[in-house]
Amino acid sequence: MALSAQLTALHDRVRLYEPGGLPLPLDAAGVRHLVRRLTWGETPGLVDEVRRDPQAWFDAQLDPARIDDSACDGYAARFTKVHRSIGEVRAQEENANWNTMLQLGMVTTARYTWSRRQLFEVLCDFWSNHLNVTCPSSDVWDSRHDYDAAVIRRHALGSFEEMLVASAKHPAMLRYLDNASSTKKAPNENYAREVMELHTVGIAAGYGESGVRAAARVLTGLTVGKDGLYTFDANRHDTSAATVLGWSAPAHSAAEGEATATSLLRHLARHRATATSLARKLAVRFVSDDPPASLVGRLADVYTASGTQVVPVLRALFTSEEFWSSAGKKTRRPLEGYLAVVRMTGSTPGPEGLGGVDDLHWQTREVGHMPLAWAPPNGYPDVAAAWRSAGGTMTRWNASTSVVNGWWPKKLVRPATATVLPDPLPSTFGGLVDALVLRLLGRPATGTERAALLAFTEHAAGDALKPNDQWLGWRLGSVVTTILNSPGHMER
């Protein structure tokens, strides 16, 4: 199913829930906080759009079918390989060819950067990490793109229970975590362990090794056929009785095996420990690295009461006092910081070929945070301590500098740097610094920032700014780069 059709179907489910109200009216700081947490970064005009009607923008972000995203859809259409079925990829590509997976990474980079459905794309990143299947990796060469469409994007704003079941029965996950090779004679415990430790209840739930072994037996038979598609093979299924975290199944026939396995997955999705685990993970993403237990508990209650639906949990989160008092408590990860620079400069793909999106995607590898590419099954970390690195920071600074100055990716179309200047121009260097920080960081400059930028320009705050000054011409990019490489830019 095409993404637009999936979102239209989702629209009807979203309307079942009463909108949560934002604490209106929002001041400039509130608008900035909303934009920084719910998007991949500010674009020219976005803050003004949100400021005009924050509630309408927020409601639309939670119901993305309402948003015209034709420009980004046009960019995505250039990546033709990802629009094929699993069968078509297998018929048209050599075994273990990475072309489709590489295009998936590129189109994902494009969607994160230019989609107007920004919260949807933030959540696709969240769920891609939560139910991680590393891309590229050879075992999923023919199916990883379909996993993105059929599991992550189809269910990102729907039911976690349905997303979990869809993930468990997708050939990409079945191969990535080895359940495709699991049989009653030799149960493979890899997926059973990760579905409980990472995807649902968490290790603190106390299932133990006996729980892993029992779940592995129940999940035998969920496999991949010779055509590369999901199938249930009754001959592989262990039919013995099993008990896992309050769920149990008696000895049963092989024909009942798929229903039994699905029943276990649905139990895990609805388990209170899963509600708490997911609530905390969402709070870590959107509130702070160590969110309040009281907020986590309330979100877990909403998750349970809504039957694992995601949107009610998000509404409760984004209208909570904890969310609105958490400004400054999250740090952008390298990918977020880098793409936020691309967005802030107003850069877009060029008109020919892939328009520089491919080069942009490969640059994300250099900054150490390529979309979908985290190797272990636990997904990219989302706490500041995991990303502290002098070398990584320097690499991101260099990449951002190239974007601001139009050096790389060369094929991106970038407005002139002078478009960030206010009209009319300030009469002093202090006024210039203040205007640029407000434009690029969305808030007034701190004393330290102001002093550092004035020292960089070798001018005092009251020095006259002439219309032909070099700091408004060839040296303006250096000031913009300095601001966008500052700690203030990395505040999420």
C-alpha positions in Angstrom: 0.0 0.0 0.0 1.3 3.5 -0.9 2.2 5.8 2.0 -0.5 8.2 1.1 -3.1 5.4 1.2 -1.7 4.2 4.5 -2.0 7.7 6.0 -5.5 8.2 4.7 -6.6 4.9 6.4 -4.8 6.1 9.6 -6.8 9.4 9.4 -10.0 7.6 10.3 -8.5 6.0 13.4 -6.9 9.2 14.6 -10.3 11.0 14.6 -11.6 8.6 17.2 -9.6 10.5 19.9 -10.5 13.9 21.2 -7.7 16.4 20.5 -5.5 17.3 23.4 -5.2 21.0 23.9 -1.9 22.9 23.9 -1.3 25.5 26.7 -2.3 28.4 24.5 -1.3 31.1 23.8 2.3 30.1 23.2 5.0 32.7 23.4 8.0 32.7 21.1 9.9 30.3 23.4 6.9 27.9 23.5 6.7 27.8 19.7 10.4 27.2 19.4 10.2 24.3 22.0 7.3 22.7 20.0 9.2 23.0 16.7 12.5 21.7 18.1 11.0 18.7 19.8 8.4 17.6 17.1 10.5 18.2 13.9 13.9 17.6 12.4 14.6 21.4 12.7 13.3 24.8 11.7 12.9 25.7 8.1 12.4 29.3 6.8 8.8 30.1 7.6 8.1 27.1 9.8 8.1 29.1 13.1 5.7 31.7 11.6 3.4 28.9 10.4 3.3 27.3 13.8 2.9 30.7 15.6 -0.2 31.5 13.5 -2.2 28.5 14.9 -0.2 26.2 17.1 -3.1 23.9 17.8 -4.0 23.4 14.2 -0.4 22.7 13.3 -0.1 20.2 16.2 -3.3 18.4 15.3 -2.3 18.1 11.7 1.1 16.6 12.7 -0.8 13.9 14.6 -3.0 13.3 11.5 -0.5 13.6 8.7 -2.9 12.6 5.9 -4.2 16.1 6.2 -0.9 17.6 5.2 0.0 18.2 1.6 3.5 16.6 1.2 3.7 16.6 -2.6 7.1 18.2 -2.8 8.7 15.6 -0.7 6.7 12.8 -2.4 8.3 14.1 -5.6 11.8 13.7 -4.1 11.0 10.2 -2.9 9.6 9.2 -6.3 13.2 9.6 -7.7 14.2 6.5 -5.8 12.5 3.9 -7.9 14.0 0.8 -6.4 12.3 1.2 -3.0 8.8 1.2 -4.7 9.2 -2.4 -5.8 7.7 -5.5 -4.0 9.9 -8.1 -2.4 9.2 -10.4 -5.4 10.2 -7.7 -7.9 13.5 -7.1 -6.1 14.3 -10.8 -6.0 13.5 -11.1 -9.7 15.4 -8.1 -10.8 18.5 -8.0 -8.5 21.3 -10.5 -7.8 21.3 -12.2 -4.5 22.4 -9.9 -1.6 22.6 -6.9 -3.9 22.5 -3.8 -1.6 21.0 -1.3 -4.2 17.5 -1.2 -2.8 18.7 -0.9 0.8 21.0 2.0 -0.1 18.1 3.8 -1.8 16.0 3.2 1.3 18.6 5.0 3.3 18.7 7.9 0.9 14.9 8.3 0.6 14.7 8.2 4.4 17.2 11.0 4.6 15.1 13.0 2.1 11.9 12.4 4.1 13.5 13.4 7.4 14.9 16.6 5.8 12.0 17.8 3.6 8.7 16.2 4.6 6.1 18.6 5.9 4.8 15.6 8.0 7.6 16.2 10.4 6.3 14.5 13.6 5.5 11.4 11.5 9.1 11.3 10.3 10.4 11.8 13.8 8.3 8.9 14.9 9.4 6.7 12.0 12.9 7.3 13.2 11.8 6.4 16.8 10.1 3.2 15.8 12.9 2.2 13.3 15.3 2.3 16.3 12.9 0.6 18.6 12.2 -2.3 16.2 15.6 -2.0 14.6 16.6 -4.0 11.5 20.0 -2.7 10.4 20.0 -1.3 6.9 22.0 -2.2 5.0 22.7 -5.8 6.1 22.9 -8.7 3.7 20.2 -10.9 5.1 17.5 -8.3 4.4 18.7 -7.2 1.0 15.3 -8.0 -0.6 12.9 -7.0 2.2 14.2 -4.1 4.3 12.5 -1.5 2.2 9.2 -3.3 2.5 9.7 -3.5 6.3 10.0 0.2 6.4 6.7 0.7 4.4 4.6 -2.2 5.8 5.7 -2.2 9.5 7.2 1.2 10.5 5.4 3.7 8.3 2.1 1.9 8.3 1.8 1.7 12.1 3.9 4.6 13.4 0.8 6.5 14.5 -1.4 3.5 15.0 -1.4 0.5 17.3 1.8 -0.7 18.8 0.2 -4.2 19.2 -0.4 -4.4 15.5 3.1 -3.0 14.7 4.7 -5.6 16.9 2.8 -8.5 15.2 3.6 -7.1 11.8 7.2 -6.8 12.7 7.4 -10.4 14.1 5.9 -11.7 10.8 8.0 -9.7 8.4 10.8 -11.5 6.5 13.2 -8.7 7.4 12.8 -9.1 11.2 12.6 -12.9 10.8 15.9 -13.0 9.1 17.6 -10.2 11.0 17.0 -11.9 14.4 17.1 -15.5 13.1 13.6 -16.7 13.8 13.4 -17.8 10.1 15.9 -20.6 11.0 14.2 -21.6 14.3 12.7 -25.1 14.4 11.1 -27.3 17.0 14.3 -29.5 17.0 16.6 -26.5 17.3 14.7 -23.4 18.6 16.7 -20.2 18.0 16.4 -17.9 21.0 17.6 -14.7 19.4 14.3 -13.1 18.4 12.5 -14.4 21.5 15.1 -12.7 23.7 15.1 -9.4 21.8 11.3 -9.2 21.5 11.0 -9.3 25.3 14.2 -7.4 26.2 14.1 -4.7 23.6 10.7 -4.6 21.9 8.3 -5.1 24.8 8.5 -5.7 28.5 12.2 -5.2 29.2 14.6 -7.4 31.1 13.4 -6.1 34.5 10.0 -7.8 33.9 11.6 -11.0 35.2 10.9 -13.5 32.4 14.4 -15.1 32.9 16.0 -17.7 30.7 13.1 -20.0 31.1 10.8 -17.4 29.6 13.2 -16.9 26.7 13.2 -20.6 26.0 9.5 -20.9 26.3 8.9 -17.9 24.0 11.4 -19.3 21.4 9.5 -22.6 21.3 6.1 -20.8 20.8 7.5 -18.7 18.0 8.9 -21.6 16.0 7.2 -21.9 12.6 7.2 -18.2 11.9 9.6 -18.2 9.0 10.4 -17.1 5.4 9.4 -19.1 2.4 11.5 -19.8 -0.8 9.8 -16.8 -2.4 11.2 -14.5 0.3 7.8 -13.8 1.9 6.5 -14.6 5.4 5.0 -18.0 5.9 4.0 -20.2 8.8 5.5 -23.7 8.6 3.5 -26.0 10.8 6.2 -28.7 10.5 8.7 -26.4 12.3 6.4 -25.5 15.2 6.8 -26.8 18.7 3.4 -27.8 19.9 4.2 -28.3 23.6 2.6 -26.2 26.4 4.3 -22.9 27.4 4.1 -20.2 30.0 5.5 -16.7 29.7 4.9 -13.8 32.0 1.3 -14.7 32.9 0.5 -16.0 29.5 0.1 -19.7 28.9 -0.9 -22.1 26.2 -1.6 -25.8 26.5 -0.2 -28.4 24.2 -1.8 -27.8 20.8 -1.8 -28.9 17.2 0.7 -27.7 14.7 -2.1 -26.0 12.8 -2.8 -23.8 15.9 0.8 -22.7 16.1 0.5 -19.4 14.3 -2.5 -18.3 16.3 -0.6 -19.4 19.5 2.5 -17.4 18.6 0.3 -14.3 17.7 -1.5 -14.6 21.0 1.9 -14.4 22.9 2.9 -11.4 20.9 -0.3 -9.6 21.6 0.0 -10.4 25.3 3.5 -8.9 25.4 2.3 -5.8 23.6 -0.5 -5.2 26.2 1.7 -6.1 29.2 2.0 -3.4 31.8 5.8 -3.6 31.7 5.6 -2.9 28.0 3.4 0.1 28.6 5.9 1.4 31.1 8.9 0.7 28.9 7.4 2.4 25.8 6.1 5.3 27.9 9.6 5.9 29.3 11.2 5.6 25.9 8.9 8.1 24.4 9.5 10.4 27.3 13.2 10.1 26.8 12.8 11.0 23.2 10.6 14.1 23.8 11.2 15.3 27.4 14.6 14.4 28.9 17.3 11.8 29.2 15.9 10.9 32.7 12.1 11.7 32.6 10.0 11.9 35.7 8.5 8.6 36.9 5.2 10.3 37.4 5.0 11.2 33.7 6.0 7.7 32.6 3.3 6.2 34.8 0.6 8.5 33.4 1.6 7.8 29.8 1.6 4.0 30.6 -1.9 4.4 31.9 -3.0 6.1 28.6 -1.3 3.4 26.6 -3.1 0.6 28.4 -6.5 2.4 28.4 -6.3 3.1 24.6 -5.5 -0.5 23.7 -1.8 0.3 22.7 -2.7 3.2 20.4 0.1 5.6 19.9 -1.7 8.9 19.3 -3.4 9.2 22.7 -0.1 8.6 24.4 1.5 11.4 22.3 -1.3 13.8 23.0 -0.9 13.1 26.8 2.8 13.6 26.5 2.8 16.8 24.4 0.1 18.5 26.6 1.9 17.5 29.9 3.5 20.0 32.2 6.7 17.9 32.1 7.0 18.4 28.4 6.5 22.2 28.5 9.0 22.6 31.4 11.7 20.5 29.7 13.3 23.1 27.4 17.0 22.7 27.4 16.9 19.2 28.7 17.5 17.3 25.4 20.5 17.5 23.1 20.2 16.8 19.3 22.0 13.7 18.1 24.5 14.2 15.2 22.0 13.4 12.5 19.5 15.8 13.9 22.0 18.6 14.3 23.3 18.1 10.7 19.9 17.9 9.0 18.7 20.9 11.0 21.5 22.9 9.4 20.3 21.7 5.9 16.8 22.7 6.9 17.7 26.0 8.3 19.6 27.1 5.2 16.5 26.3 3.0 18.5 23.8 0.9 16.5 21.5 -1.3 17.3 18.7 -3.8 18.5 19.8 -7.2 16.2 19.3 -10.2 18.3 16.6 -11.9 18.8 12.9 -11.0 18.9 12.4 -7.2 19.6 16.1 -6.7 22.4 15.6 -4.2 20.3 13.5 -1.8 22.7 10.6 -2.3 25.6 12.8 -1.3 23.7 14.2 1.7 23.0 10.6 2.8 26.6 9.5 2.6 27.6 12.6 4.6 25.4 11.4 7.4 27.7 8.4 7.6 30.6 10.7 8.0 28.9 12.4 11.0 28.4 9.0 12.6 24.6 8.8 12.4 23.4 7.4 9.1 19.6 6.7 9.1 18.7 3.1 9.8 22.3 1.9 9.9 22.8 1.1 13.7 24.3 -2.3 13.8 23.2 -3.8 17.1 19.4 -4.6 17.5 18.8 -2.0 20.2 18.8 1.0 17.8 20.7 4.3 18.0 20.9 5.7 21.6 18.9 8.8 22.5 20.8 10.3 25.4 23.4 12.9 25.2 26.2 11.0 27.0 26.2 8.4 24.2 27.3 11.0 21.6 30.0 13.0 23.5 33.0 12.9 21.2 35.5 15.6 20.2 36.1 13.9 16.9 32.5 13.4 16.1 31.8 17.1 17.0 34.5 18.3 14.7 33.3 16.1 11.8 29.7 17.5 12.2 31.1 21.1 12.3 33.0 20.5 9.1 29.9 19.0 7.4 27.7 21.9 8.6 30.2 24.4 7.3 30.1 22.8 3.9 26.3 23.0 3.8 26.2 26.7 4.9 28.8 27.7 2.3 27.4 25.6 -0.5 30.5 23.5 -0.8 28.9 20.0 -0.3 26.5 18.5 -1.3 27.0 20.6 -4.5 23.8 19.5 -6.2 21.6 20.8 -3.4 19.9 24.1 -4.3 20.7 26.6 -1.6 19.4 30.2 -1.2 22.0 32.9 -0.8 23.4 33.2 2.7 22.2 36.8 2.8 18.6 35.6 3.0 19.2 35.2 6.8 19.9 38.9 7.2 17.1 41.1 8.6 15.4 43.8 6.6 16.3 46.6 7.3 19.8 45.9 8.3 20.9 46.8 11.8 23.1 49.8 12.2 25.6 48.2 14.5 27.5 44.9 14.9 25.7 44.2 18.1 22.5 44.5 16.3 23.7 42.2 13.6 24.8 39.5 16.1 21.5 39.8 17.9 19.5 39.5 14.7 21.4 36.5 13.4 21.2 34.5 16.7 17.5 35.2 17.0 17.0 34.1 13.4 19.1 31.0 13.5 18.6 29.8 17.1 15.1 31.2 17.6 15.9 33.0 20.8 17.9 36.0 22.0 21.7 35.6 22.3 23.1 34.9 25.7 25.8 37.2 27.0 28.5 34.6 26.3 27.2 34.0 22.7 27.1 37.7 22.0 30.6 38.3 23.3 32.1 35.4 21.4 30.5 36.4 18.1 31.5 40.0 18.5 35.1 38.9 19.2 35.0 36.7 16.1 34.1 39.7 14.0 36.7 41.8 15.8 34.1 44.5 16.5 32.5 46.0 19.5 28.7 46.0 19.9 28.4 49.7 19.1 30.6 49.7 16.0 28.8 50.9 12.9 27.8 48.3 10.4 28.1 49.5 6.8 26.0 48.0 4.0 29.1 47.0 2.1 30.9 45.5 5.1 32.7 42.2 4.5 30.7 40.6 7.3 27.6 41.1 5.3 29.3 39.6 2.2 31.9 37.0 1.8 32.4 36.5 5.5 28.7 36.2 6.5 28.9 32.4 6.0 31.5 32.2 8.7 29.2 33.9 11.2 26.3 31.7 10.3 28.4 28.6 10.5 29.7 29.6 13.9 26.2 30.1 15.2 25.0 26.8 13.7 28.0 25.0 15.2 27.3 26.3 18.7 25.8 24.4 21.6 22.7 26.5 21.2 22.0 24.9 17.8 22.3 21.4 19.4 19.5 22.0 21.9 16.6 19.8 20.9 
